[in-house]
Amino acid sequence: MKQERRRHKVLVTRNTEYHFRDRLCVAVRDRRSGDFLPGHLALKREMAGGVFRVANGTLVPRQDEPTVGEAMYFLADGLDLVTSPIVKIERPAKDIVRTYRF
């Protein structure tokens, strides 16, 4: 299996797109309006991992990259963030990547 060379991806939840360079969230966009959200808690934070729900409803965090159906979580200076479940994972368009500010 080939090593993934692309560093950018978009993890999409029902309402929000989370844009990443590796595991660093570099942009967050509202899906309805298309506006980027400069004050979002996930912005400029490293994704800690994924969260999945077991049959009894318990949420279980893990450090691996989250997959469709799982939530993401971020550790943010005592204000931890758990997103809604991921509905799809995409690659950002090149023109969007050029707008990222690291």
N, CA, C and O atoms as a GROMACS GRO file, in nm:
protein
  408
    1MET      N    1   0.084  -0.119   0.000
    1MET     CA    2   0.000   0.000   0.000
    1MET      C    3   0.089   0.125   0.000
    1MET      O    4   0.186   0.133   0.074
    2LYS      N    5   0.053   0.221  -0.083
    2LYS     CA    6   0.131   0.344  -0.095
    2LYS      C    7   0.111   0.435   0.027
    2LYS      O    8   0.002   0.442   0.084
    3GLN      N    9   0.218   0.504   0.064
    3GLN     CA   10   0.212   0.605   0.169
    3GLN      C   11   0.136   0.726   0.114
    3GLN      O   12   0.163   0.772   0.003
    4GLU      N   13   0.041   0.777   0.192
    4GLU     CA   14  -0.035   0.896   0.150
    4GLU      C   15   0.056   1.018   0.155
    4GLU      O   16   0.114   1.048   0.259
    5ARG      N   17   0.068   1.089   0.042
    5ARG     CA   18   0.154   1.206   0.036
    5ARG      C   19   0.078   1.337   0.054
    5ARG      O   20   0.135   1.438   0.095
    6ARG      N   21  -0.050   1.334   0.024
    6ARG     CA   22  -0.128   1.458   0.035
    6ARG      C   23  -0.150   1.492   0.181
    6ARG      O   24  -0.180   1.404   0.262
    7ARG      N   25  -0.133   1.617   0.215
    7ARG     CA   26  -0.139   1.660   0.355
    7ARG      C   27  -0.271   1.726   0.393
    7ARG      O   28  -0.300   1.741   0.511
    8HIS      N   29  -0.351   1.765   0.294
    8HIS     CA   30  -0.475   1.838   0.322
    8HIS      C   31  -0.596   1.748   0.304
    8HIS      O   32  -0.603   1.668   0.211
    9LYS      N   33  -0.693   1.765   0.394
    9LYS     CA   34  -0.820   1.694   0.381
    9LYS      C   35  -0.928   1.774   0.452
    9LYS      O   36  -0.899   1.861   0.534
   10VAL      N   37  -1.052   1.744   0.419
   10VAL     CA   38  -1.168   1.809   0.480
   10VAL      C   39  -1.254   1.699   0.541
   10VAL      O   40  -1.298   1.608   0.471
   11LEU      N   41  -1.279   1.710   0.671
   11LEU     CA   42  -1.370   1.619   0.739
   11LEU      C   43  -1.502   1.693   0.754
   11LEU      O   44  -1.506   1.799   0.817
   12VAL      N   45  -1.606   1.639   0.698
   12VAL     CA   46  -1.735   1.707   0.688
   12VAL      C   47  -1.834   1.646   0.786
   12VAL      O   48  -1.856   1.525   0.787
   13THR      N   49  -1.894   1.732   0.869
   13THR     CA   50  -2.004   1.690   0.956
   13THR      C   51  -2.133   1.745   0.896
   13THR      O   52  -2.130   1.806   0.789
   14ARG      N   53  -2.245   1.725   0.962
   14ARG     CA   54  -2.373   1.769   0.908
   14ARG      C   55  -2.374   1.919   0.878
   14ARG      O   56  -2.427   1.962   0.775
   15ASN      N   57  -2.316   2.000   0.967
   15ASN     CA   58  -2.324   2.145   0.953
   15ASN      C   59  -2.192   2.215   0.922
   15ASN      O   60  -2.192   2.332   0.885
   16THR      N   61  -2.080   2.145   0.936
   16THR     CA   62  -1.950   2.211   0.935
   16THR      C   63  -1.847   2.132   0.856
   16THR      O   64  -1.849   2.009   0.855
   17GLU      N   65  -1.756   2.204   0.790
   17GLU     CA   66  -1.639   2.145   0.727
   17GLU      C   67  -1.517   2.181   0.811
   17GLU      O   68  -1.496   2.297   0.845
   18TYR      N   69  -1.437   2.081   0.845
   18TYR     CA   70  -1.313   2.102   0.919
   18TYR      C   71  -1.198   2.073   0.821
   18TYR      O   72  -1.183   1.961   0.774
   19HIS      N   73  -1.118   2.176   0.791
   19HIS     CA   74  -1.009   2.166   0.696
   19HIS      C   75  -0.879   2.141   0.772
   19HIS      O   76  -0.848   2.212   0.868
   20PHE      N   77  -0.803   2.041   0.728
   20PHE     CA   78  -0.681   2.001   0.799
   20PHE      C   79  -0.560   2.001   0.709
   20PHE      O   80  -0.568   1.970   0.590
   21ARG      N   81  -0.448   2.037   0.767
   21ARG     CA   82  -0.315   2.009   0.712
   21ARG      C   83  -0.254   1.913   0.811
   21ARG      O   84  -0.224   1.951   0.924
   22ASP      N   85  -0.236   1.789   0.770
   22ASP     CA   86  -0.199   1.681   0.861
   22ASP      C   87  -0.309   1.673   0.967
   22ASP      O   88  -0.425   1.651   0.932
   23ARG      N   89  -0.278   1.692   1.095
   23ARG     CA   90  -0.381   1.686   1.200
   23ARG      C   91  -0.415   1.824   1.256
   23ARG      O   92  -0.489   1.834   1.354
   24LEU      N   93  -0.361   1.930   1.195
   24LEU     CA   94  -0.386   2.066   1.240
   24LEU      C   95  -0.505   2.124   1.166
   24LEU      O   96  -0.508   2.124   1.043
   25CYS      N   97  -0.604   2.173   1.240
   25CYS     CA   98  -0.722   2.234   1.179
   25CYS      C   99  -0.685   2.375   1.133
   25CYS      O  100  -0.656   2.462   1.216
   26VAL      N  101  -0.686   2.398   1.002
   26VAL     CA  102  -0.642   2.525   0.946
   26VAL      C  103  -0.758   2.613   0.901
   26VAL      O  104  -0.738   2.732   0.872
   27ALA      N  105  -0.879   2.558   0.894
   27ALA     CA  106  -0.996   2.636   0.855
   27ALA      C  107  -1.122   2.559   0.895
   27ALA      O  108  -1.124   2.436   0.895
   28VAL      N  109  -1.225   2.635   0.930
   28VAL     CA  110  -1.355   2.576   0.962
   28VAL      C  111  -1.459   2.656   0.884
   28VAL      O  112  -1.458   2.779   0.886
   29ARG      N  113  -1.548   2.584   0.815
   29ARG     CA  114  -1.647   2.653   0.731
   29ARG      C  115  -1.787   2.600   0.759
   29ARG      O  116  -1.809   2.480   0.771
   30ASP      N  117  -1.882   2.693   0.769
   30ASP     CA  118  -2.023   2.659   0.784
   30ASP      C  119  -2.074   2.608   0.651
   30ASP      O  120  -2.058   2.674   0.549
   31ARG      N  121  -2.136   2.492   0.650
   31ARG     CA  122  -2.181   2.432   0.524
   31ARG      C  123  -2.299   2.506   0.462
   31ARG      O  124  -2.311   2.512   0.340
   32ARG      N  125  -2.387   2.561   0.544
   32ARG     CA  126  -2.505   2.631   0.490
   32ARG      C  127  -2.467   2.762   0.423
   32ARG      O  128  -2.507   2.788   0.309
   33SER      N  129  -2.391   2.845   0.492
   33SER     CA  130  -2.358   2.977   0.440
   33SER      C  131  -2.234   2.975   0.350
   33SER      O  132  -2.218   3.061   0.264
   34GLY      N  133  -2.145   2.876   0.370
   34GLY     CA  134  -2.019   2.874   0.298
   34GLY      C  135  -1.914   2.965   0.358
   34GLY      O  136  -1.803   2.975   0.305
   35ASP      N  137  -1.948   3.032   0.469
   35ASP     CA  138  -1.855   3.124   0.534
   35ASP      C  139  -1.755   3.049   0.620
   35ASP      O  140  -1.789   2.952   0.688
   36PHE      N  141  -1.630   3.096   0.616
   36PHE     CA  142  -1.529   3.044   0.708
   36PHE      C  143  -1.552   3.108   0.844
   36PHE      O  144  -1.593   3.223   0.854
   37LEU      N  145  -1.524   3.032   0.950
   37LEU     CA  146  -1.553   3.074   1.088
   37LEU      C  147  -1.421   3.101   1.161
   37LEU      O  148  -1.362   3.009   1.218
   38PRO      N  149  -1.375   3.228   1.161
   38PRO     CA  150  -1.243   3.258   1.218
   38PRO      C  151  -1.233   3.241   1.370
   38PRO      O  152  -1.122   3.233   1.422
   39GLY      N  153  -1.344   3.234   1.440
   39GLY     CA  154  -1.340   3.221   1.585
   39GLY      C  155  -1.372   3.082   1.637
   39GLY      O  156  -1.391   3.064   1.757
   40HIS      N  157  -1.379   2.982   1.549
   40HIS     CA  158  -1.418   2.847   1.592
   40HIS      C  159  -1.313   2.787   1.684
   40HIS      O  160  -1.193   2.806   1.663
   41LEU      N  161  -1.358   2.714   1.785
   41LEU     CA  162  -1.269   2.655   1.885
   41LEU      C  163  -1.168   2.556   1.824
   41LEU      O  164  -1.058   2.542   1.877
   42ALA      N  165  -1.204   2.488   1.717
   42ALA     CA  166  -1.114   2.389   1.656
   42ALA      C  167  -1.000   2.452   1.578
   42ALA      O  168  -0.897   2.388   1.555
   43LEU      N  169  -1.016   2.575   1.537
   43LEU     CA  170  -0.918   2.641   1.451
   43LEU      C  171  -0.782   2.650   1.519
   43LEU      O  172  -0.772   2.691   1.635
   44LYS      N  173  -0.678   2.612   1.445
   44LYS     CA  174  -0.539   2.613   1.491
   44LYS      C  175  -0.515   2.514   1.605
   44LYS      O  176  -0.421   2.531   1.683
   45ARG      N  177  -0.599   2.414   1.614
   45ARG     CA  178  -0.583   2.308   1.713
   45ARG      C  179  -0.552   2.177   1.642
   45ARG      O  180  -0.597   2.154   1.530
   46GLU      N  181  -0.476   2.093   1.708
   46GLU     CA  182  -0.449   1.961   1.654
   46GLU      C  183  -0.561   1.867   1.694
   46GLU      O  184  -0.604   1.864   1.809
   47MET      N  185  -0.608   1.790   1.597
   47MET     CA  186  -0.711   1.690   1.627
   47MET      C  187  -0.647   1.582   1.713
   47MET      O  188  -0.543   1.526   1.678
   48ALA      N  189  -0.711   1.551   1.826
   48ALA     CA  190  -0.658   1.448   1.917
   48ALA      C  191  -0.693   1.309   1.870
   48ALA      O  192  -0.619   1.214   1.898
   49GLY      N  193  -0.806   1.293   1.800
   49GLY     CA  194  -0.846   1.162   1.752
   49GLY      C  195  -0.993   1.155   1.721
   49GLY      O  196  -1.059   1.257   1.699
   50GLY      N  197  -1.044   1.033   1.719
   50GLY     CA  198  -1.184   1.009   1.689
   50GLY      C  199  -1.259   0.960   1.812
   50GLY      O  200  -1.199   0.919   1.911
   51VAL      N  201  -1.390   0.966   1.802
   51VAL     CA  202  -1.478   0.919   1.910
   51VAL      C  203  -1.585   0.833   1.844
   51VAL      O  204  -1.650   0.876   1.748
   52PHE      N  205  -1.604   0.713   1.896
   52PHE     CA  206  -1.711   0.630   1.844
   52PHE      C  207  -1.805   0.589   1.956
   52PHE      O  208  -1.766   0.587   2.073
   53ARG      N  209  -1.928   0.557   1.919
   53ARG     CA  210  -2.032   0.520   2.015
   53ARG      C  211  -2.051   0.370   2.010
   53ARG      O  212  -2.074   0.313   1.903
   54VAL      N  213  -2.041   0.305   2.126
   54VAL     CA  214  -2.065   0.160   2.132
   54VAL      C  215  -2.214   0.134   2.151
   54VAL      O  216  -2.291   0.228   2.173
   55ALA      N  217  -2.255   0.009   2.143
   55ALA     CA  218  -2.396  -0.028   2.143
   55ALA      C  219  -2.475   0.028   2.261
   55ALA      O  220  -2.593   0.061   2.246
   56ASN      N  221  -2.413   0.039   2.378
   56ASN     CA  222  -2.486   0.088   2.496
   56ASN      C  223  -2.489   0.241   2.503
   56ASN      O  224  -2.541   0.298   2.600
   57GLY      N  225  -2.432   0.309   2.401
   57GLY     CA  226  -2.436   0.455   2.397
   57GLY      C  227  -2.313   0.524   2.452
   57GLY      O  228  -2.302   0.646   2.444
   58THR      N  229  -2.221   0.448   2.509
   58THR     CA  230  -2.099   0.506   2.565
   58THR      C  231  -2.009   0.558   2.453
   58THR      O  232  -1.991   0.492   2.351
   59LEU      N  233  -1.953   0.677   2.473
   59LEU     CA  234  -1.859   0.734   2.376
   59LEU      C  235  -1.718   0.690   2.414
   59LEU      O  236  -1.677   0.701   2.529
   60VAL      N  237  -1.645   0.640   2.316
   60VAL     CA  238  -1.510   0.589   2.340
   60VAL      C  239  -1.412   0.667   2.252
   60VAL      O  240  -1.418   0.660   2.130
   61PRO      N  241  -1.320   0.742   2.316
   61PRO     CA  242  -1.220   0.814   2.237
   61PRO      C  243  -1.106   0.722   2.195
   61PRO      O  244  -1.076   0.623   2.262
   62ARG      N  245  -1.045   0.757   2.084
   62ARG     CA  246  -0.925   0.686   2.040
   62ARG      C  247  -0.836   0.785   1.968
   62ARG      O  248  -0.884   0.885   1.915
   63GLN      N  249  -0.707   0.758   1.964
   63GLN     CA  250  -0.612   0.852   1.905
   63GLN      C  251  -0.598   0.838   1.755
   63GLN      O  252  -0.537   0.924   1.691
   64ASP      N  253  -0.653   0.734   1.698
   64ASP     CA  254  -0.644   0.714   1.554
   64ASP      C  255  -0.726   0.818   1.479
   64ASP      O  256  -0.814   0.884   1.535
   65GLU      N  257  -0.695   0.832   1.352
   65GLU     CA  258  -0.771   0.921   1.264
   65GLU      C  259  -0.918   0.876   1.260
   65GLU      O  260  -0.944   0.757   1.240
   66PRO      N  261  -1.012   0.967   1.280
   66PRO     CA  262  -1.152   0.927   1.277
   66PRO      C  263  -1.197   0.890   1.136
   66PRO      O  264  -1.138   0.934   1.037
   67THR      N  265  -1.301   0.809   1.129
   67THR     CA  266  -1.358   0.766   1.001
   67THR      C  267  -1.502   0.814   0.994
   67THR      O  268  -1.556   0.866   1.091
   68VAL      N  269  -1.564   0.795   0.878
   68VAL     CA  270  -1.705   0.832   0.860
   68VAL      C  271  -1.789   0.761   0.966
   68VAL      O  272  -1.773   0.641   0.989
   69GLY      N  273  -1.878   0.837   1.031
   69GLY     CA  274  -1.963   0.784   1.137
   69GLY      C  275  -1.910   0.814   1.276
   69GLY      O  276  -1.985   0.806   1.374
   70GLU      N  277  -1.782   0.848   1.286
   70GLU     CA  278  -1.723   0.884   1.414
   70GLU      C  279  -1.717   1.036   1.427
   70GLU      O  280  -1.725   1.108   1.327
   71ALA      N  281  -1.702   1.084   1.548
   71ALA     CA  282  -1.682   1.226   1.573
   71ALA      C  283  -1.532   1.252   1.585
   71ALA      O  284  -1.454   1.158   1.602
   72MET      N  285  -1.493   1.377   1.576
   72MET     CA  286  -1.354   1.420   1.603
   72MET      C  287  -1.351   1.479   1.742
   72MET      O  288  -1.453   1.528   1.792
   73TYR      N  289  -1.235   1.476   1.804
   73TYR     CA  290  -1.222   1.552   1.927
   73TYR      C  291  -1.091   1.629   1.929
   73TYR      O  292  -0.989   1.586   1.875
   74PHE      N  293  -1.099   1.745   1.993
   74PHE     CA  294  -0.987   1.837   2.006
   74PHE      C  295  -0.970   1.867   2.155
   74PHE      O  296  -1.068   1.884   2.227
   75LEU      N  297  -0.846   1.872   2.199
   75LEU     CA  298  -0.815   1.914   2.336
   75LEU      C  299  -0.776   2.060   2.326
   75LEU      O  300  -0.678   2.094   2.260
   76ALA      N  301  -0.853   2.147   2.391
   76ALA     CA  302  -0.836   2.290   2.369
   76ALA      C  303  -0.829   2.367   2.500
   76ALA      O  304  -0.925   2.433   2.538
   77ASP      N  305  -0.716   2.358   2.569
   77ASP     CA  306  -0.694   2.436   2.691
   77ASP      C  307  -0.810   2.427   2.789
   77ASP      O  308  -0.859   2.529   2.837
   78GLY      N  309  -0.853   2.306   2.818
   78GLY     CA  310  -0.962   2.286   2.912
   78GLY      C  311  -1.100   2.296   2.851
   78GLY      O  312  -1.199   2.264   2.917
   79LEU      N  313  -1.109   2.338   2.726
   79LEU     CA  314  -1.238   2.348   2.656
   79LEU      C  315  -1.239   2.243   2.545
   79LEU      O  316  -1.237   2.277   2.427
   80ASP      N  317  -1.243   2.118   2.585
   80ASP     CA  318  -1.241   2.010   2.486
   80ASP      C  319  -1.362   2.020   2.394
   80ASP      O  320  -1.470   2.062   2.434
   81LEU      N  321  -1.341   1.982   2.269
   81LEU     CA  322  -1.446   1.989   2.168
   81LEU      C  323  -1.466   1.852   2.107
   81LEU      O  324  -1.370   1.788   2.065
   82VAL      N  325  -1.590   1.806   2.103
   82VAL     CA  326  -1.628   1.684   2.032
   82VAL      C  327  -1.729   1.726   1.927
   82VAL      O  328  -1.831   1.788   1.959
   83THR      N  329  -1.701   1.693   1.802
   83THR     CA  330  -1.789   1.734   1.693
   83THR      C  331  -1.904   1.635   1.678
   83THR      O  332  -1.908   1.532   1.745
   84SER      N  333  -1.995   1.668   1.591
   84SER     CA  334  -2.096   1.570   1.550
   84SER      C  335  -2.027   1.468   1.458
   84SER      O  336  -1.914   1.492   1.415
   85PRO      N  337  -2.092   1.357   1.427
   85PRO     CA  338  -2.027   1.254   1.345
   85PRO      C  339  -1.988   1.304   1.206
   85PRO      O  340  -2.056   1.388   1.147
   86ILE      N  341  -1.881   1.250   1.155
   86ILE     CA  342  -1.833   1.279   1.020
   86ILE      C  343  -1.925   1.210   0.920
   86ILE      O  344  -1.958   1.092   0.934
   87VAL      N  345  -1.968   1.286   0.818
   87VAL     CA  346  -2.053   1.228   0.714
   87VAL      C  347  -1.975   1.195   0.587
   87VAL      O  348  -2.015   1.109   0.509
   88LYS      N  349  -1.862   1.264   0.567
   88LYS     CA  350  -1.775   1.232   0.453
   88LYS      C  351  -1.638   1.296   0.472
   88LYS      O  352  -1.622   1.390   0.550
   89ILE      N  353  -1.542   1.241   0.400
   89ILE     CA  354  -1.405   1.292   0.402
   89ILE      C  355  -1.368   1.324   0.259
   89ILE      O  356  -1.382   1.241   0.169
   90GLU      N  357  -1.320   1.448   0.238
   90GLU     CA  358  -1.291   1.496   0.103
   90GLU      C  359  -1.151   1.554   0.095
   90GLU      O  360  -1.083   1.572   0.196
   91ARG      N  361  -1.110   1.584  -0.025
   91ARG     CA  362  -0.988   1.660  -0.051
   91ARG      C  363  -1.031   1.802  -0.085
   91ARG      O  364  -1.125   1.820  -0.163
   92PRO      N  365  -0.966   1.904  -0.029
   92PRO     CA  366  -1.003   2.041  -0.064
   92PRO      C  367  -0.953   2.078  -0.203
   92PRO      O  368  -0.853   2.025  -0.251
   93ALA      N  369  -1.025   2.167  -0.266
   93ALA     CA  370  -0.983   2.220  -0.396
   93ALA      C  371  -0.855   2.301  -0.378
   93ALA      O  372  -0.834   2.361  -0.272
   94LYS      N  373  -0.770   2.304  -0.480
   94LYS     CA  374  -0.643   2.376  -0.471
   94LYS      C  375  -0.663   2.524  -0.439
   94LYS      O  376  -0.584   2.582  -0.364
   95ASP      N  377  -0.768   2.586  -0.495
   95ASP     CA  378  -0.790   2.728  -0.468
   95ASP      C  379  -0.826   2.752  -0.321
   95ASP      O  380  -0.796   2.859  -0.268
   96ILE      N  381  -0.889   2.655  -0.255
   96ILE     CA  382  -0.920   2.666  -0.113
   96ILE      C  383  -0.791   2.650  -0.031
   96ILE      O  384  -0.769   2.724   0.064
   97VAL      N  385  -0.707   2.554  -0.068
   97VAL     CA  386  -0.581   2.531   0.005
   97VAL      C  387  -0.496   2.656   0.004
   97VAL      O  388  -0.430   2.688   0.104
   98ARG      N  389  -0.496   2.728  -0.107
   98ARG     CA  390  -0.414   2.850  -0.116
   98ARG      C  391  -0.462   2.960  -0.019
   98ARG      O  392  -0.386   3.053   0.010
   99THR      N  393  -0.583   2.951   0.030
   99THR     CA  394  -0.634   3.052   0.124
   99THR      C  395  -0.598   3.021   0.269
   99THR      O  396  -0.613   3.107   0.356
  100TYR      N  397  -0.552   2.900   0.298
  100TYR     CA  398  -0.519   2.863   0.435
  100TYR      C  399  -0.406   2.949   0.489
  100TYR      O  400  -0.311   2.981   0.417
  101ARG      N  401  -0.415   2.986   0.615
  101ARG     CA  402  -0.309   3.061   0.685
  101ARG      C  403  -0.262   2.975   0.801
  101ARG      O  404  -0.338   2.950   0.895
  102PHE      N  405  -0.138   2.930   0.796
  102PHE     CA  406  -0.085   2.841   0.900
  102PHE      C  407  -0.027   2.921   1.014
  102PHE      O  408   0.022   2.863   1.111
   0.00000   0.00000   0.00000
